C-alpha cells in the first residue's frame, strides 16, 4: 500500500516536472517574433566578420612574428654553437674535473678535493706534513 | 547564386547546371557547399530556413538574451561548416540543433547555477500553483507561468536541466542524447536519474 502510494506520488511529481519544463519554453509565436527580427542576421554577419578578422589576424601575426623570429633564433643558435666550440676547444685535458678526487676515492673528502684542485703532487703533500710536524716539534 | 528584388521581396536565386534559374530550390547540403565557397547569401538562406528552430531551442533555456544565443549558435555553425559531412538528407537541421543545444549548455555553465530566488521566498500564489500542479489532475489543468517555471528550473544544474529538456520536451532517447552531447550512455542515465530526483525533491517541498 505504502509502496503503491509512493509510486503514485513519484508519477505525479514527474508529470508536474514535465509541465514545468515545457512551460519554461518560449511559445511558437514568441519564437517566430524573435526569429523575424530584421537585425538578427545582420548581427550574425557582423559577428562572423569580426571573428574572421580575428582568426586571420592571429595567423597573420603568427606568420609575421615567426618571420621576424627565425633570423634572430638562427643568430642566437649560431652564437651559442660558436661559444660552445670555443670553450671546448680551449679547454686543456688537465682541467677536467676529477670525479675520484671529488668523491674522495682512497682519501678523505675535502683534502682530496683541495689536492685535486691545486694539482699537488704526493711529494708536495709529504713536504707540507713534514714541515708541519717539524714546526710542532720545535714549539 | 544571385539576389534580386522582385515585387519588393528579396529572392535568392541559383543557377542550375543546365543554365536555367531555379529559385530557392537548393537543398541544405548544396547551400552548405556554397557557403563553404564563400557565398554569404547561401548562408543567409540556411539561416532563414532554420532560425525558428534555433530560436525555439534557445528559448527553452533562456528568458532573455535569446538573440545572443542564436547569434553564437550560427557563428559557431558558420565556422564549423567545413566539418559538416552532410551525408544524411535533412541533417543540417539536426546538426544545427546539436550546435544550438551545446551552445545553450555552454552558456548555462558559463552563467553558472543562478540562484535567483530562494524557494521559501516564492510568492504564495506561486507556491499554491506548484502545490496544485502536483495533485492528481493538476499536471493537466494547472497553468504554470514561464517565469515560475524558470525560477524552479534555475535550481537545477545545467546538465540536469538540459537532460530534462531533451527527454521531456524533445522526446529524445538516452542513446540520442548520448550522441548529441557526446556523453557516455551511463552518464546520461545517471544525469536523468539525478535530474528526476532533484526535481521531485524540489516539488515535494510544496506538498
Interface residues (C-beta under 8 A of the other chain):
Chain A: X10 X12 X13 X14 X15 X16 X17 X18 X19 X20 X21 X22 X23 X24 X25 X26 X28 X30 X31 X32 X34 X35 X37 X40 X41 X43 X44 X45 X47 X48 X51 X55
Chain B: X40 X44 X47 X48 X51 X52 X55 X56 X59 X60 X61 X66 X67 X70 X71 X74 X75 X78 X79 X130 X133 X134 X135 X136 X138 X139 X142 X143 X144 X145 X146 X148 X149 X150 X152 X153 X164 X165 X168 X169 X196 X199 X200 X203 X204
